[in-house]
Amino acid sequence: MWLMTRFGFFSVVQKDGESHLTIRSRTRGDLDRLRGHYLPQLGPGIAHAGTDYPWRAVATTEDLASALTRIARDINYSNFKEEVSLSLGKERAHRYSKVWAALAGMPEDLPEPHPAPQEGLPWNLETPSGKVVAYGGVIMDPSGRILLREVANHYDGYVWTFSKGRPRPGEAPRDTALRETVEETGVNGRILCPIPGSFAGGTTINYFFLMMARERDTNLNFCSDETAGLRWVSPNEARQLIKQTTNAKGRIRDFQILDAALSCITPRVPSSDPITLREDWITKPMPSQRVDIALSLNFTHKEMADIHRGHLPHEMEDKWFLFYEDGILHMHRSWTGNCIYRVYFIPTDTGWQARTAEVNRHPGQYHETSLDADIRLIEALIHDRLLKG
């Protein structure tokens, strides 16, 4: 790791066979400032003449992590290069600027997966005459509770309902749904999956995504021009609140949306087997050294409701952490957090198919080289860890 700060530049590595970290620097003063103000546990500076880094010292991972927290809390400037000039001098700022210039205009050489606007959506988006399309989100927490919003002034007879809205020009369905949930609930939900089916309103045809969020990330006192309040409720409580809507067509529609959303997740005892989210485990990104493989694994909607739940390891012998997000099953080693597989699903006439997968080929993270062995392991992990019903 390279670390460029207003008090010094450092390269941090862990050498083979060593448990501590080696922190290297071009100058002794940089190490002195790091030790004196943020990392007092840093060992003495050792001179290594003739190497790329003339000065180095050692520290534990835990001590450096604590120091990085203090460094982050000390950021109080709006322009980094100007702050370096004031703190370390114009010459150091000029050197840092060369690094910035070398990285300026850097291409998107390792993009993270983002589905195309209509990719992976199991919907027929033909709109009946006189109707317009709207997209929305049903927000669920890991225990299976639903977030409902109370409509401000109970407009049009709606009392408790879900967030939705019409797309802006050029806006993709996912972006519309995510924007509307933020505007109407204040919640930055994460898409788990598209909810099957379309749901007719008075003037719109509505499509919904099932989104995940945690209660701690929700402000139940949120209100806006459209929302008077929020409430986390069980599915049965959601039905009772939706009943309060006096708009008969809207009430029936919201019952249908609720039932369709619940069908996307296999119900289980919440306290023993919550829906798995990416932040439930420490994970690392898929490296650039990877290969693509073709799959042909078919799953029913009921099986996908199991796959959507993911898998959280409960004992050391279980070496895998799995979570699902918007058409992708992420498969990580639980001991290291390394991403070994990303499996991509597409909708079919009868359910879903795992069509392709990315496989980690970083030699320091994964040692398998046989694609056939990878395919067998992917299939086994899905059936043994996810299809528990």
C-alpha positions in Angstrom: 0.0 0.0 0.0 1.2 3.5 -0.8 0.1 6.1 1.6 0.5 9.8 0.7 -0.3 12.2 3.5 0.3 15.8 4.4 3.1 14.7 6.8 4.9 12.0 4.6 4.9 9.3 2.0 5.0 5.6 2.9 5.0 2.2 1.3 3.5 -0.5 3.6 4.2 -4.2 2.9 4.2 -7.5 4.7 7.2 -9.6 3.8 7.1 -13.3 3.4 7.4 -15.1 6.7 6.8 -12.0 8.9 3.8 -11.3 11.0 4.5 -7.5 11.3 4.3 -4.8 8.7 7.3 -3.0 7.2 6.7 0.7 6.7 9.2 2.2 4.3 9.9 5.8 3.4 12.2 7.9 1.2 13.2 10.1 4.2 13.8 9.6 7.9 11.7 12.7 8.7 8.5 11.1 7.3 8.9 8.1 9.6 9.6 10.4 12.6 6.4 12.4 11.9 4.4 9.2 11.6 5.8 7.9 14.9 5.6 11.2 16.7 2.0 12.1 15.9 0.0 9.0 14.9 1.9 5.7 15.5 4.0 5.8 18.7 4.4 2.0 18.5 6.4 2.3 15.3 9.8 0.7 15.7 13.1 2.6 15.3 14.0 3.8 11.8 16.6 1.6 10.1 18.7 2.9 7.3 19.0 0.7 4.2 21.4 2.6 1.9 21.1 1.8 -1.8 17.5 0.5 -1.8 14.4 2.1 -3.2 13.4 3.1 0.3 16.4 4.3 2.4 14.4 4.2 5.7 12.1 1.6 7.1 10.5 0.6 10.5 8.1 -2.1 11.6 4.6 -2.0 13.3 1.8 -4.4 13.9 -1.3 -4.5 11.7 -3.5 -3.5 14.7 -1.3 -0.5 15.6 -1.3 0.8 12.0 -5.1 0.4 11.7 -5.5 2.5 14.8 -3.1 5.1 13.4 -5.0 5.2 10.1 -8.2 6.0 12.0 -6.5 9.0 13.7 -5.0 10.1 10.4 -8.5 10.0 8.8 -10.0 12.0 11.7 -7.3 14.7 11.2 -8.4 15.5 7.6 -9.6 19.1 7.8 -8.5 20.6 4.5 -10.3 21.1 1.2 -7.3 20.8 -1.2 -4.7 18.1 -0.6 -1.9 19.5 -2.8 -2.2 23.0 -1.2 -2.1 21.4 2.3 1.0 19.4 1.4 2.7 22.6 0.2 1.9 24.3 3.5 2.9 21.3 5.6 5.8 19.7 3.8 6.9 22.5 1.4 6.4 23.3 -2.2 9.0 20.8 -3.5 7.2 17.9 -1.9 3.9 19.2 -3.2 5.4 19.4 -6.7 6.5 15.7 -6.5 3.1 14.6 -5.3 1.6 16.6 -8.3 3.7 14.5 -10.7 2.0 11.4 -9.3 -1.4 13.1 -9.7 -0.6 14.1 -13.2 0.4 10.5 -14.1 -2.9 9.2 -12.9 -5.1 12.0 -14.4 -7.4 10.6 -17.1 -6.8 7.1 -16.0 -9.2 4.8 -17.9 -11.7 2.5 -16.3 -9.4 -0.5 -16.6 -11.0 -2.7 -13.9 -14.7 -1.9 -13.7 -16.9 -3.5 -11.1 -20.0 -5.2 -12.4 -23.0 -2.9 -13.2 -25.9 -4.3 -15.2 -26.9 -2.6 -18.4 -30.2 -0.6 -18.1 -32.5 -3.6 -19.1 -30.1 -6.4 -18.3 -31.3 -9.1 -15.9 -34.9 -7.7 -15.6 -37.6 -10.4 -16.0 -40.2 -8.0 -17.1 -42.1 -7.3 -20.3 -41.8 -3.6 -20.5 -44.5 -3.0 -23.1 -46.8 -0.4 -21.6 -50.6 -0.4 -22.3 -52.0 2.6 -24.0 -52.6 5.5 -21.7 -50.3 4.2 -19.0 -46.7 5.3 -18.1 -44.1 3.3 -16.4 -42.9 3.8 -12.8 -40.2 2.0 -10.8 -39.9 1.5 -7.1 -38.5 -0.4 -4.2 -39.7 -2.7 -1.4 -37.1 -2.4 1.4 -36.5 -5.4 3.6 -34.1 -5.9 6.5 -32.0 -9.1 7.1 -34.7 -10.5 9.4 -37.4 -10.2 6.8 -39.2 -7.1 8.1 -40.6 -4.6 5.6 -40.1 -0.8 5.6 -43.4 1.1 4.9 -43.8 4.8 4.4 -46.8 6.8 5.5 -48.0 9.0 2.7 -48.1 12.7 3.6 -51.7 13.9 4.0 -52.8 10.4 2.9 -52.8 11.6 -0.6 -55.2 9.8 -3.0 -56.3 7.5 -0.2 -52.9 5.9 0.4 -51.9 5.6 4.1 -49.0 3.1 4.2 -47.3 2.1 1.0 -44.0 1.6 -0.9 -41.7 4.1 -2.7 -42.0 4.5 -6.5 -41.8 7.1 -9.2 -41.5 7.8 -12.9 -38.1 7.8 -14.6 -36.3 11.0 -15.6 -35.3 11.3 -19.2 -32.6 8.7 -19.9 -32.8 7.2 -16.4 -32.5 3.4 -16.1 -35.0 1.4 -14.1 -32.6 0.6 -11.3 -31.5 4.2 -11.0 -35.1 5.4 -10.9 -36.0 2.9 -8.1 -33.0 3.7 -6.0 -33.5 7.5 -6.4 -37.2 7.3 -5.5 -36.5 5.2 -2.3 -33.9 7.8 -1.2 -36.2 10.7 -1.9 -39.2 9.1 -0.2 -37.5 7.2 2.7 -34.0 8.7 3.0 -32.7 5.1 2.8 -29.9 4.1 0.4 -31.1 0.6 -0.3 -29.1 -2.1 -2.1 -30.9 -4.0 -4.8 -31.3 -7.7 -4.0 -33.4 -8.7 -7.1 -36.1 -7.5 -9.4 -39.6 -8.5 -8.1 -41.4 -10.6 -10.7 -44.5 -9.1 -12.3 -46.0 -5.7 -13.1 -48.5 -3.9 -10.9 -51.1 -1.6 -12.3 -52.0 1.7 -10.6 -54.4 4.3 -11.7 -52.2 5.9 -14.3 -49.0 3.8 -14.2 -47.7 0.3 -14.7 -45.3 -0.3 -11.8 -42.2 -2.5 -11.5 -40.4 -3.0 -8.2 -37.0 -4.1 -6.9 -36.5 -5.9 -3.6 -33.9 -3.8 -1.7 -32.0 -4.5 1.5 -31.2 -2.1 4.3 -30.6 -2.3 8.0 -32.6 -0.6 10.8 -29.5 1.2 12.0 -29.3 2.9 8.6 -32.9 4.1 8.8 -34.2 7.3 10.3 -37.8 6.5 11.3 -38.4 10.2 11.8 -37.7 10.9 8.2 -40.3 13.1 6.5 -40.6 15.0 3.2 -43.3 16.5 1.0 -44.4 13.0 0.2 -43.6 11.0 3.3 -45.0 11.6 6.8 -43.0 8.8 8.6 -41.5 5.3 8.3 -42.1 2.1 10.1 -40.4 -1.3 10.2 -43.0 -4.1 10.4 -43.4 -7.8 10.0 -45.2 -9.1 6.9 -48.4 -9.6 8.8 -48.2 -6.1 10.3 -47.5 -4.8 6.8 -50.8 -6.3 5.6 -52.7 -4.6 8.5 -51.2 -1.2 7.7 -51.8 -1.5 3.9 -55.5 -2.3 4.8 -55.8 1.3 6.0 -55.5 2.6 2.4 -58.9 3.7 1.2 -58.0 3.7 -2.5 -59.3 0.2 -3.3 -57.3 -0.3 -6.5 -54.1 0.9 -4.8 -54.7 -1.3 -1.7 -55.1 -4.4 -3.9 -52.0 -3.4 -5.8 -49.9 -3.0 -2.7 -51.0 -6.4 -1.4 -49.9 -7.9 -4.7 -46.5 -6.1 -4.4 -46.0 -7.3 -0.9 -46.8 -11.0 -1.8 -44.5 -10.9 -4.8 -41.7 -9.4 -2.7 -42.0 -12.0 0.0 -41.9 -14.8 -2.7 -38.4 -13.7 -3.5 -37.0 -14.8 -0.1 -37.5 -18.2 1.5 -39.0 -17.5 5.0 -36.9 -18.8 7.9 -36.4 -18.1 11.6 -35.0 -14.6 11.5 -32.8 -14.9 14.6 -31.0 -18.0 13.4 -30.6 -17.4 9.7 -30.8 -13.8 8.6 -30.5 -12.7 5.0 -26.8 -12.2 4.3 -25.4 -8.8 3.3 -21.9 -8.0 2.0 -21.1 -6.0 5.1 -21.6 -9.1 7.3 -18.1 -10.2 6.6 -14.7 -8.7 5.7 -14.3 -9.1 2.0 -11.7 -8.3 -0.7 -12.3 -7.3 -4.3 -11.9 -9.7 -7.2 -8.4 -9.2 -8.6 -7.7 -8.4 -12.3 -6.0 -11.8 -12.7 -9.1 -13.8 -13.4 -10.8 -16.0 -16.0 -14.4 -16.3 -17.3 -16.1 -19.6 -17.5 -19.4 -20.7 -19.0 -22.1 -22.3 -16.8 -25.5 -23.8 -17.4 -27.1 -24.2 -14.0 -30.8 -23.7 -13.9 -32.9 -22.8 -10.9 -36.6 -22.4 -10.2 -38.0 -19.3 -8.6 -38.3 -21.2 -5.3 -34.6 -22.2 -5.5 -33.6 -18.6 -6.2 -35.5 -17.5 -3.1 -33.0 -19.7 -1.2 -30.0 -18.4 -3.2 -31.0 -14.8 -2.4 -30.6 -15.4 1.3 -26.8 -16.0 0.9 -24.7 -17.9 3.5 -23.0 -16.8 6.6 -20.4 -19.2 8.1 -21.1 -20.1 11.7 -18.0 -22.2 12.5 -14.3 -22.2 11.5 -14.6 -25.3 9.4 -17.0 -23.5 7.0 -14.7 -21.8 4.6 -17.2 -19.8 2.6 -19.1 -16.6 2.8 -21.7 -16.1 0.1 -24.0 -13.1 -0.6 -26.3 -12.2 -3.5 -26.8 -8.8 -5.1 -28.8 -7.9 -8.2 -28.0 -10.9 -10.4 -24.6 -11.8 -9.0 -23.7 -14.4 -6.4 -20.4 -13.3 -4.7 -18.4 -16.2 -3.2 -15.6 -15.4 -0.8 -13.3 -17.4 1.3 -14.3 -16.8 4.9 -10.8 -17.0 6.4 -9.1 -14.5 4.1 -12.1 -12.6 2.6 -10.7 -13.3 -0.9 -13.3 -13.2 -3.7 -12.9 -16.6 -5.5 -16.1 -16.6 -7.7 -18.6 -14.2 -9.0 -21.6 -16.1 -10.6 -23.9 -14.2 -13.0 -27.6 -15.1 -13.2 -30.0 -14.3 -16.0 -33.8 -14.7 -16.0 -35.4 -17.5 -18.1 -39.0 -18.6 -18.9 -39.0 -20.9 -15.9 -36.7 -19.2 -13.4 -33.1 -18.2 -13.5 -29.9 -19.6 -15.0 -26.3 -19.2 -13.7 -24.8 -18.5 -17.2 -21.2 -17.3 -16.5 -18.7 -16.9 -13.7 -15.5 -15.0 -13.0 -12.8 -17.1 -11.3 -10.0 -15.7 -9.3 -6.5 -16.7 -10.7 -4.4 -14.6 -8.4 -1.6 -17.1 -7.3 -1.5 -15.6 -3.8 -5.2 -16.0 -3.3 -6.3 -19.1 -5.0 -4.4 -22.1 -6.3 -6.9 -24.0 -8.4 -6.1 -24.1 -12.2 -8.8 -26.5 -13.5 -11.9 -24.9 -14.9 -13.8 -28.2 -14.6 -12.9 -28.3 -10.9 -14.1 -24.7 -10.5 -17.5 -25.6 -12.1 -17.9 -28.6 -9.8 -17.1 -26.5 -6.8 -19.5 -23.6 -7.7 -22.3 -26.1 -8.2 -21.5 -27.9 -4.9 -21.4 -24.6 -3.0 -24.8 -23.5 -4.3 -26.5 -26.8 -3.5 -24.7 -27.4 -0.1 -24.7 -23.9 1.3 -27.7 -22.2 -0.3 -30.4 -24.7 -1.3 -31.3 -25.8 2.2 -35.0 -26.3 1.7 
